[in-house]
Amino acid sequence: MVNSVHTKRYRTLLQALIEARKAKKLSQADLAEMLGRVQTFVSKYERGERRLDVIEFIEVAEVLDMDIVRIIRKLKATNEE
């Protein structure tokens, strides 16, 4: 099994989170504050230096008003290469 931060699915997840943050016109620092975290938390997961666990993913997605089920369906439909 390949480390999940290096998969196409994980890159797709990160891109969706980054796009949602930017669509809300939030900086990494803004999002981190809303999450009660430091800015480097957001920076590291967006760059793929740190993997989000499922609970962290849900927290980020909720703050960004993302449809978690829709994201999971998109990831399931993403073919690995």
N, C-alpha and C positions, 0 to 999 in steps of 0.2 A: 504494500500500500504506500502510495506517495504521500509525503507530508502535505496536508491539506492547504497550506498557504501557497503552495506552488501549483495548484490545480486551476483549470479553466473555471470551474464552478466557483472557487473561492475568489478569483479575480473578478468574476461577474458580480458576486455579492459585494465586494468592495466598491466596484464601480457604481452599483445601485445606491449604496450608502453615501458615497461622495456626491453623486448627482442630486440626491435628495437634500443633502445639506446645502449644496450650492443653490438649489431651486428655492430654498427657504431664505437665501441670502444670509446664511450663518457662517461665521468664521469657525475655524477649529476651536478657538478659544470660547466663542459663544456656546457652541455645542457642549464642550467640556463643562462649562459652568452649569448648563441645564442638566447635565448628567451628574453633577457633583464630583467631577473628576478634574485632573489637571490636563492642560492642553496637549501634553506629550502623549497621553493615552490615545487621543483621537489621531494625532499625527502618526503614531506607531502602527495603529491598526490600519489606517488608510494607506500606508506605505507597504504593508504586509510584513512589517518587522515583528508584529505581535498579533497573535491569533485571538479572535473574539470567541469566547465560549457561547453556548446557546443562550444563556441568561443575559449576558452582555449584549448579544445581538438583539434580543427582544427589547431590552431597555433602550438601545440606540434607535431601533426602528419605531418604537412607541413615541419617543421624543420627536422624531422626524415625521410623525403621522403617516407611517408607511403601512401598507397592508402586508402583514407578515405571511399570510397564506399565499398571496400572489407572488411574493418573492420566492418562497419555497417552491412553488410550482414552476417558476421561471428557472430556478436552479436545477430542478429535476429534468427539465426539458433541455438543459444545456448538455451537449455531448462533450465528453472528454476526448482530448486528442492525444 
